[in-house]
């Protein structure tokens, strides 16, 4: 199972009742599913059905579906002018010319170019609507395919960084016994010098603090657990995983910070920093996963 990106694009065309239909879908990342339509008013009745159709293929992302209609052929049916729209355009032009003298008058050619001013009297809206829904379904298949292809790239990016994190943790684990031994020797020397001036309670406190900072097994374990879960989600899980991955990025960062705060040597601090860099790189990509 491959994860899917929230970015995608698809474009398709068709013909119905001497009308060319251009349908385009594009999307960017978003926390939820947000669908917006840009299409002629005489197709607005399809909006509910189109939303339902899109929701069957997409669960997250900001989707824009754009539909443009144009007459084709020399005999595309008798045409007429949408006089109400022309009157509205003329009134708006007059209003704004009164406020801004530099504005010019709308020409006939400019008015005729405005969407829906020229209308085909013989356009079969019902048949046109059926064709639009059919084209939308076809476009959605391409759209989902583009998201899946992008998801493959995202998956590879994440797996590569998870592998690097594993390597960093393994390397630090192998070094930690010698790091701990060196730290114990330094601590013993310092305590030996100061033993006469420190009471028993102070010694106990210093020892407890030392043991707390030296014990990083829990951080190692949690980091490996979170890494394994991220790997499982992006390779095996079915459905939407973006929000869960975002939560895991927060947990990984928390453990990396804790590891850094417990550091008893520069190696620990360095690994903590490198882990956080990799986590941030993954977090940026996770924001785009459905």
C-alpha positions as CSV (number, residue, x, y, z in Angstrom):
1,X,0.0,0.0,0.0
2,X,1.4,3.4,-1.1
3,X,0.7,6.7,0.7
4,X,-0.8,9.5,-1.4
5,X,0.3,13.1,-1.7
6,X,-2.3,15.8,-1.3
7,X,-1.0,17.6,-4.3
8,X,-2.4,16.5,-7.7
9,X,-3.6,17.6,-11.1
10,X,-5.8,16.2,-13.9
11,X,-7.3,17.6,-17.0
12,X,-9.8,16.1,-19.5
13,X,-12.0,17.3,-22.3
14,X,-15.2,16.1,-23.9
15,X,-18.1,17.2,-26.2
16,X,-21.8,17.3,-25.7
17,X,-24.6,19.1,-27.6
18,X,-22.1,21.0,-29.8
19,X,-20.3,22.1,-26.6
20,X,-16.7,21.5,-25.7
21,X,-16.2,20.7,-22.0
22,X,-12.8,21.4,-20.4
23,X,-12.6,20.0,-16.9
24,X,-9.5,20.5,-14.6
25,X,-8.8,19.4,-11.1
26,X,-5.9,20.6,-9.0
27,X,-5.1,20.3,-5.3
28,X,-2.8,21.4,-2.6
29,X,-2.4,20.2,1.0
30,X,-5.1,21.1,3.6
31,X,-6.0,19.7,7.1
32,X,-9.4,18.7,5.8
33,X,-11.3,18.2,2.5
34,X,-12.1,21.6,1.0
35,X,-13.7,21.5,-2.4
36,X,-14.3,24.6,-4.5
37,X,-15.9,24.9,-8.0
38,X,-15.4,27.4,-10.8
39,X,-18.0,26.7,-13.5
40,X,-20.8,28.2,-15.4
41,X,-24.0,29.0,-13.5
42,X,-26.1,26.6,-15.6
43,X,-24.0,23.7,-14.2
44,X,-24.3,24.7,-10.5
45,X,-27.1,22.2,-10.0
46,X,-24.4,19.5,-10.3
47,X,-22.3,20.8,-7.4
48,X,-23.7,18.4,-4.8
49,X,-23.3,15.3,-6.9
50,X,-19.8,16.4,-7.9
51,X,-18.8,16.9,-4.2
52,X,-20.0,13.5,-3.4
53,X,-18.1,12.0,-6.4
54,X,-14.9,13.7,-5.3
55,X,-15.3,12.6,-1.7
56,X,-15.3,9.0,-2.9
57,X,-11.8,9.4,-4.1
58,X,-10.3,12.1,-1.8
59,X,-10.3,12.5,2.0
60,X,-8.0,15.5,2.5
61,X,-6.7,18.4,0.5
62,X,-7.9,21.8,-0.9
63,X,-9.5,20.8,-4.3
64,X,-10.3,23.2,-7.1
65,X,-12.5,21.9,-9.9
66,X,-12.7,24.2,-12.9
67,X,-15.1,23.7,-15.8
68,X,-15.2,25.7,-19.0
69,X,-17.8,25.4,-21.8
70,X,-17.3,26.6,-25.4
71,X,-19.4,26.3,-28.5
72,X,-17.9,24.2,-31.3
73,X,-18.7,23.8,-35.0
74,X,-20.1,26.3,-37.5
75,X,-23.7,25.2,-36.7
76,X,-23.7,25.1,-32.9
77,X,-27.4,26.1,-32.7
78,X,-29.0,29.4,-32.6
79,X,-27.5,31.9,-30.2
80,X,-29.0,34.6,-28.1
81,X,-27.7,37.3,-25.8
82,X,-28.2,37.2,-22.0
83,X,-29.7,40.6,-21.9
84,X,-30.0,40.7,-18.1
85,X,-26.3,40.0,-17.7
86,X,-25.5,42.7,-20.4
87,X,-27.7,45.2,-18.4
88,X,-25.9,44.3,-15.2
89,X,-22.5,44.8,-16.8
90,X,-23.4,48.1,-18.3
91,X,-24.8,49.4,-14.9
92,X,-21.6,48.3,-13.1
93,X,-19.5,50.0,-15.8
94,X,-21.5,53.3,-15.4
95,X,-21.3,53.1,-11.6
96,X,-17.5,52.7,-11.6
97,X,-17.0,55.3,-14.3
98,X,-18.8,57.9,-12.1
99,X,-16.3,57.1,-9.3
100,X,-13.2,56.8,-11.5
101,X,-13.1,59.1,-14.5
102,X,-10.1,57.3,-15.9
103,X,-12.1,54.1,-16.6
104,X,-13.4,53.8,-20.2
105,X,-16.7,52.5,-21.5
106,X,-17.1,48.8,-22.1
107,X,-17.1,48.0,-25.8
108,X,-19.5,45.6,-27.5
109,X,-16.6,43.2,-28.2
110,X,-15.6,43.3,-24.5
111,X,-19.2,42.6,-23.4
112,X,-19.6,39.7,-25.8
113,X,-16.4,38.1,-24.5
114,X,-17.7,38.0,-21.0
115,X,-18.7,34.5,-19.8
116,X,-22.3,33.5,-20.3
117,X,-23.2,36.7,-22.3
118,X,-23.7,34.6,-25.5
119,X,-25.8,31.5,-24.8
120,X,-26.8,28.7,-27.0
121,X,-30.5,28.4,-27.1
122,X,-30.4,24.7,-28.0
123,X,-27.9,23.5,-25.3
124,X,-29.2,20.3,-23.7
125,X,-28.4,21.0,-20.0
126,X,-29.4,17.5,-18.8
127,X,-27.2,15.7,-21.4
128,X,-24.4,18.2,-20.7
129,X,-24.6,17.5,-17.0
130,X,-24.3,13.7,-17.6
131,X,-21.2,14.3,-19.7
132,X,-19.7,16.5,-17.0
133,X,-20.2,13.9,-14.3
134,X,-18.7,11.3,-16.6
135,X,-15.7,13.5,-17.3
136,X,-15.2,14.2,-13.6
137,X,-15.1,10.5,-12.9
138,X,-12.5,10.0,-15.6
139,X,-10.4,13.0,-14.4
140,X,-10.6,11.7,-10.8
141,X,-8.9,8.5,-11.8
142,X,-6.0,10.4,-13.3
143,X,-6.0,12.8,-10.4
144,X,-5.7,9.9,-7.8
145,X,-3.0,8.3,-10.0
146,X,-0.9,11.5,-9.9
147,X,-1.3,11.7,-6.1
148,X,-0.1,8.1,-5.8
149,X,2.9,8.7,-8.0
150,X,3.9,11.7,-5.8
151,X,3.2,9.5,-2.8
152,X,5.8,7.0,-4.0
153,X,8.4,9.8,-3.9
154,X,7.3,10.9,-0.5
155,X,7.5,7.4,0.8
156,X,11.1,7.0,-0.5
157,X,12.1,10.3,1.1
158,X,10.7,9.2,4.5
159,X,12.2,5.7,4.4
160,X,15.6,7.1,3.6
161,X,15.5,9.4,6.6
162,X,14.1,6.7,8.9
163,X,17.1,4.5,7.9
164,X,19.5,7.4,8.7
165,X,17.9,7.8,12.1
166,X,18.2,4.1,12.8
167,X,21.9,4.3,11.9
168,X,22.5,7.3,14.2
169,X,20.8,5.5,17.2
170,X,22.7,2.3,16.6
171,X,26.0,4.1,16.4
172,X,25.3,6.0,19.6
173,X,24.2,2.8,21.4
174,X,27.4,1.1,20.5
175,X,29.4,4.1,21.8
176,X,27.4,4.6,24.9
177,X,29.2,2.1,27.2
178,X,32.6,3.7,26.6
179,X,31.0,7.2,26.9
180,X,29.4,6.2,30.2
181,X,32.6,4.7,31.5
182,X,34.6,7.8,30.7
183,X,31.9,9.9,32.4
184,X,32.0,7.8,35.5
185,X,35.8,8.1,35.7
186,X,35.6,11.9,35.5
187,X,32.8,12.0,38.0
188,X,34.7,9.8,40.4
189,X,37.8,12.0,40.2
190,X,35.8,15.1,40.8
191,X,33.9,13.5,43.8
192,X,37.2,12.3,45.2
193,X,38.6,15.8,45.2
194,X,35.5,17.2,46.8
195,X,34.5,14.4,49.1
196,X,35.6,16.2,52.3
197,X,33.5,19.2,51.6
198,X,30.3,17.5,50.5
199,X,27.8,15.9,53.0
200,X,26.1,12.5,52.4
201,X,22.8,14.1,51.3
202,X,24.6,16.2,48.6
203,X,26.4,13.1,47.4
204,X,23.2,11.2,47.1
205,X,21.6,14.0,45.1
206,X,24.6,14.3,42.8
207,X,24.5,10.5,42.2
208,X,20.8,10.5,41.5
209,X,21.2,13.3,39.0
210,X,24.1,11.4,37.3
211,X,22.1,8.2,37.0
212,X,19.1,10.1,35.6
213,X,21.2,11.8,32.9
214,X,23.1,8.6,32.1
215,X,20.0,6.4,31.6
216,X,18.9,6.9,28.0
217,X,17.6,3.4,27.3
218,X,14.1,4.6,27.5
219,X,14.7,7.3,24.9
220,X,16.4,4.8,22.6
221,X,13.5,2.4,23.0
222,X,10.8,5.1,22.3
223,X,12.7,6.4,19.3
224,X,12.9,3.0,17.8
225,X,9.2,2.3,18.5
226,X,8.1,5.6,16.8
227,X,10.4,4.9,13.8
228,X,9.0,1.4,13.4
229,X,5.4,2.9,13.5
230,X,6.2,5.5,10.9
231,X,7.7,2.9,8.7
232,X,4.6,0.7,9.1
233,X,2.2,3.5,8.3
234,X,3.9,4.5,5.1
235,X,4.3,0.9,3.8
236,X,1.4,-1.1,5.2
237,X,-1.4,1.1,6.4
238,X,-4.5,1.6,4.3
239,X,-6.4,4.9,4.3
240,X,-5.5,8.3,5.5
241,X,-2.3,8.5,7.5
242,X,-1.2,12.1,7.3
243,X,-2.5,13.2,10.7
244,X,-1.1,10.2,12.5
245,X,2.3,10.8,10.9
246,X,2.2,14.4,12.0
247,X,1.6,13.3,15.6
248,X,4.5,10.8,15.4
249,X,6.8,13.6,14.1
250,X,6.0,15.5,17.3
251,X,6.7,12.4,19.4
252,X,10.0,11.8,17.7
253,X,11.1,15.3,18.2
254,X,10.2,15.1,21.9
255,X,12.4,12.1,22.4
256,X,15.3,13.6,20.4
257,X,15.0,16.7,22.7
258,X,15.0,14.5,25.8
259,X,18.1,12.6,24.5
260,X,19.9,16.0,24.1
261,X,18.9,17.2,27.5
262,X,20.4,14.0,29.1
263,X,23.6,14.2,27.2
264,X,26.7,13.3,29.1
265,X,29.0,13.8,26.1
266,X,29.3,15.8,22.9
267,X,28.4,12.6,20.9
268,X,25.0,12.6,22.5
269,X,24.4,16.2,21.8
270,X,25.5,15.8,18.1
271,X,23.2,12.8,17.6
272,X,20.3,14.7,19.1
273,X,20.8,17.6,16.7
274,X,21.2,15.3,13.7
275,X,18.0,13.5,14.7
276,X,16.0,16.7,14.9
277,X,17.3,17.8,11.5
278,X,16.0,14.6,9.9
279,X,12.7,14.8,11.8
280,X,12.1,18.3,10.6
281,X,12.8,17.2,7.0
282,X,10.3,14.4,7.4
283,X,7.8,16.8,9.1
284,X,7.8,19.1,6.0
285,X,7.0,16.2,3.7
286,X,4.4,14.7,6.1
287,X,2.4,17.9,5.8
288,X,1.6,16.9,2.2
289,X,0.5,13.4,2.9
290,X,-3.2,12.5,2.7
